[in-house]
Amino acid sequence: MNLIRTSFFSAIITIIRISSGFIANKVVAVFAGAPGVAIVGAFANFISIVLTFSNGAINTGVVKYTAEFEDDEAELKTLFSTALKITLFCSVLTGISLIVLAPYWSSWIFAQQIYEGPIRILGFTVVFYALNTLLISILNGKKQISTYTIVNTLGSIIGLVFTVALVYFYEIQGALYAMVLAQSIVFFITAGLLIKSPWFSWEYFNKIFDKSKATKLSHYSLMAIVSALTLPVSQILFRNILITKFGIDQAGYWQGMMRISDAYLMIITTSLSTYFLPKLSSIKTDSGLRSEIMKGFKLIVPFLLLSCLGIYFFRFILIKLLFTSDFIAMGQLFYWQLIGDFFKMTSWILAYLMLAKAMTKMYIFSEIVFSFGYVGLGYLFVEKFQLEGAVMSFAMTYFFYFLFMLFVFKKLLFNKSQ
């Protein structure tokens, strides 16, 4: 597996995801307007938090150690068996919490209790979500990139079909149910493809719980939990600030801008997660790490620059194409958002080193400081610059994050004698 080949398969996944995501966005924008876009964004943040807790936040650890133990069958069997038991326990516990506390979660996410139904359905189906993410992590760690691509592509298509159908009949409620049901169905597809893998055997999943493996995975659990409680929560807090100050329509414009960014950056984030994490985990020397990081910069930075320029100059066409003319006010958000996207992705190339090398304390520190620094800056900037302040704070936060990453890895990057 190499970066170019992985990026090619990532491009396939991304094109399908972007296409299906934008069609789904368009449907939500047409039938539910800006409020619908804001509510769907809030639920997506909540689902990302739920999924992290539903499998004990072990996905990153599973990818790393699957790649690390690639040639050791006995280690893989205890790893997968332990990961499965953790996933089942955590997903059942999370599911019960969602079902019992649905009114509370609905009030926290949406400031109203009318969306209890989708949350309860999420509670009943979260075990399938969790198992699906575990199996995808195994595919990633074993570098089965073609199977990984098929699973993600089918997931996007199924999600689109559900979204179009349910939004048409049930509007916002339908969009929320679609987000819950689609990924649950994908689990059965993922399991079917994994079972057909040449290495697969049930012995990989029926060994006893291994405390040492659980301890190793727990280091990554802590990092993943912090991510789950910082980025999505900070976005929920930020969205609530915008709703309180400007109303739900303005929050919907901001959410739409975030959706555009997430979509075109997906090819990079997918490449980083499918290639960089297992690759960096397997490299033992500083020179090897430096070479791989530089390769990433050379490939990703030109793509970023061209994408940002293209999106900025065609922003009004994109708004009308992907949303409706009612969203035209989003145009003022692109300049600072795209600057933030550039620094976000360049810093993430380095940040993956913290995950690959289990730099737990540094990772947790940076996630907490910069996620809530983003909310704090946003509150101040919104007061002074109105809605545009939301994206200005985003750009400023990731500029400082990029400088922080350069400082953390300055010896690795600039001391070539090592």
C-alpha positions as CSV (number, residue, x, y, z in Angstrom):
1,M,0.0,0.0,0.0
2,N,1.4,3.4,-0.9
3,L,0.1,7.0,-0.6
4,I,-0.8,7.5,-4.3
5,R,-2.7,4.2,-4.5
6,T,-4.5,4.9,-1.2
7,S,-5.3,8.4,-2.4
8,F,-6.8,6.9,-5.6
9,F,-9.1,4.6,-3.6
10,S,-9.8,7.5,-1.2
11,A,-10.7,9.6,-4.2
12,I,-13.3,7.0,-5.2
13,I,-14.8,6.9,-1.7
14,T,-14.7,10.7,-1.5
15,I,-16.4,11.3,-4.9
16,I,-19.2,8.9,-4.0
17,R,-19.5,10.5,-0.5
18,I,-19.4,14.0,-1.8
19,S,-21.9,13.3,-4.5
20,S,-24.3,11.5,-2.2
21,G,-23.8,14.0,0.6
22,F,-24.4,17.0,-1.6
23,I,-27.6,15.4,-3.1
24,A,-28.8,14.7,0.5
25,N,-27.9,18.2,1.5
26,K,-29.8,19.6,-1.4
27,V,-32.9,17.5,-0.5
28,V,-32.7,18.7,3.1
29,A,-32.2,22.3,2.0
30,V,-35.2,22.3,-0.4
31,F,-37.6,20.5,1.9
32,A,-36.4,21.7,5.3
33,G,-34.5,24.9,4.6
34,A,-31.7,26.4,6.7
35,P,-33.2,25.2,10.0
36,G,-33.2,21.6,8.7
37,V,-29.5,21.9,7.7
38,A,-28.7,23.2,11.2
39,I,-30.6,20.4,12.9
40,V,-29.1,17.6,10.8
41,G,-25.6,19.0,11.5
42,A,-26.3,19.0,15.3
43,F,-27.5,15.3,15.1
44,A,-24.4,14.4,13.1
45,N,-22.2,15.8,15.8
46,F,-24.2,13.9,18.4
47,I,-23.9,10.6,16.5
48,S,-20.1,11.0,16.3
49,I,-20.0,11.3,20.1
50,V,-22.3,8.3,20.5
51,L,-20.2,6.1,18.1
52,T,-17.0,6.9,20.0
53,F,-18.4,5.7,23.3
54,S,-20.4,2.8,21.7
55,N,-17.2,0.8,21.0
56,G,-15.0,2.1,23.8
57,A,-13.2,4.5,21.5
58,I,-10.8,1.8,20.4
59,N,-11.0,2.3,16.6
60,T,-7.7,4.1,16.3
61,G,-6.0,1.5,18.5
62,V,-7.4,-1.3,16.5
63,V,-6.0,0.2,13.3
64,K,-2.6,0.8,14.8
65,Y,-2.2,-2.7,16.4
66,T,-3.7,-4.5,13.5
67,A,-1.0,-3.0,11.3
68,E,1.7,-3.5,13.9
69,F,0.8,-7.2,14.5
70,E,0.3,-7.9,10.8
71,D,2.5,-11.0,10.7
72,D,1.6,-12.3,14.1
73,E,-1.6,-14.4,13.9
74,A,-1.8,-15.1,17.7
75,E,-1.5,-11.4,18.6
76,L,-4.2,-10.5,16.1
77,K,-6.6,-13.2,17.5
78,T,-6.3,-11.8,21.0
79,L,-6.6,-8.2,19.7
80,F,-9.7,-8.8,17.7
81,S,-11.4,-10.9,20.3
82,T,-10.7,-8.4,23.0
83,A,-11.9,-5.5,20.8
84,L,-15.1,-7.3,20.0
85,K,-15.9,-7.9,23.7
86,I,-15.2,-4.2,24.5
87,T,-17.4,-3.1,21.6
88,L,-20.4,-5.3,22.6
89,F,-20.2,-4.2,26.2
90,C,-19.9,-0.5,25.4
91,S,-22.6,-0.4,22.7
92,V,-25.2,-2.1,24.9
93,L,-24.5,0.3,27.7
94,T,-24.6,3.3,25.3
95,G,-27.8,2.0,23.7
96,I,-29.6,1.8,27.1
97,S,-28.5,5.4,27.9
98,L,-29.9,6.6,24.6
99,I,-33.3,4.8,25.0
100,V,-33.8,5.8,28.7
101,L,-32.5,9.4,28.4
102,A,-33.9,10.3,25.0
103,P,-35.8,13.4,26.2
104,Y,-32.7,14.7,27.9
105,W,-30.5,14.2,24.8
106,S,-33.1,15.8,22.6
107,S,-33.3,18.9,24.7
108,W,-29.5,19.2,24.8
109,I,-29.0,18.8,21.1
110,F,-32.0,20.4,19.6
111,A,-33.4,22.6,22.6
112,Q,-36.7,20.7,22.2
113,Q,-38.0,17.2,22.9
114,I,-39.8,16.5,19.6
115,Y,-36.8,14.4,18.3
116,E,-36.8,11.7,20.9
117,G,-37.8,9.1,18.3
118,P,-34.6,9.1,16.2
119,I,-32.5,9.1,19.4
120,R,-34.3,6.0,20.7
121,I,-33.9,4.2,17.3
122,L,-30.2,5.1,17.5
123,G,-30.2,3.4,20.9
124,F,-31.7,0.2,19.6
125,T,-29.3,0.1,16.5
126,V,-26.1,1.5,18.0
127,V,-24.6,-2.0,18.4
128,F,-24.6,-2.4,14.6
129,Y,-23.0,1.0,14.2
130,A,-20.3,0.0,16.7
131,L,-19.6,-3.4,15.2
132,N,-19.4,-1.8,11.7
133,T,-16.8,0.7,12.8
134,L,-14.8,-2.1,14.5
135,L,-14.8,-4.2,11.3
136,I,-13.9,-1.2,9.1
137,S,-11.0,-0.5,11.5
138,I,-9.8,-4.1,11.0
139,L,-10.0,-3.7,7.2
140,N,-8.0,-0.4,7.5
141,G,-5.3,-1.9,9.7
142,K,-4.9,-5.0,7.4
143,K,-4.6,-2.6,4.4
144,Q,-7.5,-4.1,2.6
145,I,-8.1,-0.8,0.9
146,S,-10.3,-2.1,-2.0
147,T,-12.7,-3.8,0.4
148,Y,-12.6,-0.7,2.6
149,T,-13.5,1.4,-0.5
150,I,-16.5,-0.9,-1.4
151,V,-17.9,-0.7,2.2
152,N,-17.7,3.1,2.4
153,T,-19.1,3.5,-1.1
154,L,-22.1,1.3,-0.4
155,G,-22.6,3.1,2.9
156,S,-22.8,6.5,1.1
157,I,-25.2,5.2,-1.5
158,I,-27.5,3.5,1.1
159,G,-27.5,6.7,3.2
160,L,-28.4,8.8,0.1
161,V,-31.4,6.5,-0.8
162,F,-32.7,6.6,2.8
163,T,-32.3,10.4,3.1
164,V,-34.1,11.2,-0.2
165,A,-37.0,8.8,0.6
166,L,-37.5,9.8,4.2
167,V,-36.9,13.5,3.8
168,Y,-39.5,13.6,1.0
169,F,-42.1,12.0,3.3
170,Y,-41.1,13.2,6.7
171,E,-38.8,16.2,6.2
172,I,-36.5,16.9,9.2
173,Q,-37.6,13.9,11.1
174,G,-37.0,11.7,8.0
175,A,-33.4,13.1,7.7
176,L,-32.6,12.1,11.3
177,Y,-34.1,8.6,10.9
178,A,-32.1,8.1,7.7
179,M,-28.8,9.0,9.4
180,V,-29.6,6.3,12.0
181,L,-30.9,3.5,9.9
182,A,-28.5,3.6,6.9
183,Q,-25.2,2.8,8.8
184,S,-26.9,0.0,10.7
185,I,-27.7,-1.8,7.5
186,V,-24.1,-1.3,6.2
187,F,-22.9,-3.5,9.1
188,F,-24.3,-6.6,7.4
189,I,-22.5,-5.7,4.1
190,T,-19.2,-5.1,5.9
191,A,-19.5,-8.4,7.8
192,G,-20.3,-10.3,4.7
193,L,-17.2,-8.9,2.9
194,L,-15.0,-9.5,5.9
195,I,-16.0,-13.1,6.2
196,K,-15.0,-13.7,2.5
197,S,-11.4,-12.4,3.3
198,P,-8.8,-15.1,2.8
199,W,-7.4,-14.6,6.3
200,F,-10.8,-14.7,8.1
201,S,-11.5,-17.3,10.7
202,W,-14.0,-17.2,13.6
203,E,-10.9,-18.0,15.8
204,Y,-10.0,-14.4,15.4
205,F,-13.0,-13.4,17.5
206,N,-13.6,-16.1,20.1
207,K,-10.5,-15.9,22.3
208,I,-10.7,-14.8,25.9
209,F,-10.5,-11.2,27.0
210,D,-6.9,-10.1,27.1
211,K,-6.1,-7.4,29.8
212,S,-2.8,-6.4,28.2
213,K,-4.5,-5.8,24.8
214,A,-7.3,-3.9,26.5
215,T,-4.7,-1.7,28.3
216,K,-2.9,-0.9,25.0
217,L,-6.2,0.0,23.4
218,S,-7.2,2.1,26.3
219,H,-4.4,4.6,25.5
220,Y,-6.1,5.3,22.2
221,S,-9.5,5.2,23.9
222,L,-8.6,8.1,26.0
223,M,-7.4,10.1,23.0
224,A,-10.5,9.2,21.0
225,I,-12.9,10.1,23.9
226,V,-11.2,13.5,24.3
227,S,-11.7,14.0,20.5
228,A,-15.4,13.0,20.8
229,L,-15.9,15.4,23.7
230,T,-14.1,18.4,22.2
231,L,-14.7,18.8,18.5
232,P,-18.3,17.8,18.3
233,V,-19.2,19.3,21.6
234,S,-17.5,22.6,20.7
235,Q,-19.4,22.6,17.4
236,I,-22.7,22.1,19.3
237,L,-21.8,24.9,21.7
238,F,-20.8,27.1,18.8
239,R,-24.0,26.4,16.9
240,N,-26.1,27.2,20.0
241,I,-24.2,30.5,20.3
242,L,-25.1,31.4,16.7
243,I,-28.8,30.3,17.1
244,T,-29.1,32.4,20.3
245,K,-27.5,35.5,18.7
246,F,-28.7,35.3,15.1
247,G,-31.4,32.7,14.8
248,I,-31.5,29.2,13.4
249,D,-31.3,30.4,9.7
250,Q,-27.9,32.0,10.3
251,A,-26.7,28.9,12.1
252,G,-27.9,26.9,9.0
253,Y,-25.7,29.0,6.8
254,W,-22.7,28.3,9.0
255,Q,-23.5,24.6,9.0
256,G,-23.8,24.6,5.3
257,M,-20.3,26.1,5.0
258,M,-19.0,23.5,7.3
259,R,-20.6,20.8,5.2
260,I,-18.9,22.1,2.0
261,S,-15.5,22.1,3.8
262,D,-16.0,18.6,5.2
263,A,-16.9,17.3,1.8
264,Y,-14.0,18.5,-0.3
265,L,-11.5,17.8,2.5
266,M,-12.8,14.2,2.8
267,I,-10.3,12.9,0.2
268,I,-7.5,14.1,2.4
269,T,-8.9,13.0,5.7
270,T,-9.7,9.6,4.2
271,S,-6.1,9.3,2.9
272,L,-4.7,10.2,6.3
273,S,-6.8,7.7,8.2
274,T,-6.4,4.8,5.7
275,Y,-2.8,5.3,4.8
276,F,-1.0,7.5,7.3
277,L,-2.1,6.0,10.5
278,P,-1.1,2.4,9.8
279,K,2.0,3.5,7.8
280,L,3.3,5.8,10.5
281,S,2.6,3.2,13.2
282,S,4.9,0.7,11.4
283,I,7.8,3.1,10.9
284,K,10.5,2.8,13.6
285,T,13.1,5.5,12.6
286,D,13.0,9.3,12.6
287,S,14.3,9.5,9.1
288,G,11.5,7.2,7.8
289,L,8.9,9.3,9.6
290,R,10.4,12.5,8.2
291,S,10.4,11.1,4.7
292,E,6.8,10.0,4.9
293,I,5.6,13.3,6.4
294,M,7.4,15.2,3.6
295,K,5.8,13.0,1.0
296,G,2.4,13.8,2.5
297,F,3.1,17.5,2.3
298,K,4.2,17.4,-1.3
299,L,1.1,15.6,-2.3
300,I,-1.6,17.3,-0.2
301,V,-0.5,20.9,-0.1
302,P,-0.9,21.5,-3.9
303,F,-4.3,19.8,-3.9
304,L,-5.3,22.0,-1.0
305,L,-4.3,25.2,-2.7
306,L,-6.0,24.4,-6.0
307,S,-9.2,23.3,-4.2
308,C,-9.4,26.4,-2.0
309,L,-8.9,28.7,-4.9
310,G,-11.4,26.9,-7.1
311,I,-14.1,26.8,-4.4
312,Y,-13.6,30.4,-3.5
313,F,-14.0,31.7,-7.1
314,F,-17.0,29.5,-7.8
315,R,-18.6,29.8,-4.4
316,F,-21.8,31.4,-5.5
317,I,-22.4,28.8,-8.2
318,L,-21.7,26.1,-5.5
319,I,-24.2,27.6,-3.1
320,K,-27.0,27.6,-5.7
321,L,-26.1,24.1,-6.9
322,L,-25.7,22.4,-3.5
323,F,-28.3,24.3,-1.5
324,T,-30.8,27.0,-2.7
325,S,-30.7,30.7,-3.5
326,D,-31.9,31.3,0.1
327,F,-28.4,30.3,1.3
328,I,-26.6,33.0,-0.8
329,A,-25.6,34.8,2.4
330,M,-23.1,31.9,2.9
331,G,-20.9,33.6,0.3
332,Q,-19.3,35.9,3.0
333,L,-18.0,32.9,4.9
334,F,-15.8,31.3,2.3
335,Y,-12.7,33.4,2.5
336,W,-11.8,32.7,6.2
337,Q,-13.2,29.2,6.2
338,L,-10.9,28.2,3.3
339,I,-7.9,29.7,5.0
340,G,-8.8,27.7,8.1
341,D,-9.2,24.5,6.0
342,F,-5.7,25.0,4.6
343,F,-4.1,25.2,8.1
344,K,-6.3,22.5,9.5
345,M,-5.2,19.9,6.9
346,T,-1.5,20.8,7.0
347,S,-1.5,20.5,10.7
348,W,-3.4,17.2,10.7
349,I,-0.6,15.7,8.6
350,L,1.6,16.2,11.7
351,A,-1.1,15.5,14.2
352,Y,-1.4,11.9,13.0
353,L,2.1,11.3,14.4
354,M,0.6,11.8,17.8
355,L,-1.9,9.1,17.2
356,A,0.5,6.7,15.5
357,K,3.1,7.1,18.3
358,A,0.5,7.1,21.2
359,M,1.5,10.6,22.4
360,T,-1.5,10.6,24.7
361,K,-0.7,13.6,27.0
362,M,0.3,15.9,24.1
363,Y,-2.7,14.9,22.0
364,I,-5.2,15.4,24.9
365,F,-3.7,18.8,25.7
366,S,-3.9,20.0,22.1
367,E,-7.4,18.8,21.6
368,I,-8.8,20.4,24.7
369,V,-6.9,23.7,24.4
370,F,-7.6,24.3,20.7
371,S,-11.2,23.0,20.6
372,F,-12.4,25.2,23.4
373,G,-10.1,28.0,22.3
374,Y,-12.1,27.9,19.1
375,V,-15.4,28.4,20.9
376,G,-13.9,31.2,23.1
377,L,-12.5,33.0,20.0
378,G,-15.7,32.4,18.2
379,Y,-17.8,34.0,21.0
380,L,-15.5,37.1,20.9
381,F,-15.3,37.3,17.1
382,V,-19.0,36.9,16.6
383,E,-19.7,39.8,19.0
384,K,-17.5,42.0,16.8
385,F,-17.7,40.6,13.3
386,Q,-21.2,39.0,13.3
387,L,-21.6,35.7,11.5
388,E,-18.3,36.2,9.7
389,G,-16.6,36.0,13.0
390,A,-17.5,32.3,13.3
391,V,-15.2,31.4,10.3
392,M,-12.6,34.0,11.3
393,S,-12.2,32.2,14.7
394,F,-11.9,28.9,12.8
395,A,-9.0,30.2,10.6
396,M,-7.2,31.8,13.6
397,T,-7.5,28.6,15.7
398,Y,-6.1,26.3,13.1
399,F,-3.3,28.8,12.2
400,F,-2.1,28.6,15.8
401,Y,-2.7,24.8,15.8
402,F,-0.4,24.5,12.8
403,L,2.3,26.5,14.6
404,F,1.9,24.3,17.6
405,M,2.4,21.2,15.6
406,L,5.6,22.6,14.0
407,F,6.9,23.3,17.5
408,V,6.0,19.9,18.8
409,F,7.8,18.1,15.9
410,K,10.6,20.6,15.2
411,K,13.3,18.1,16.0
412,L,11.9,15.5,13.8
413,L,11.3,17.9,10.9
414,F,14.3,20.1,11.0
415,N,17.1,18.0,12.6
416,K,18.1,15.8,9.7
417,S,21.1,14.4,11.6
418,Q,18.8,11.9,13.4
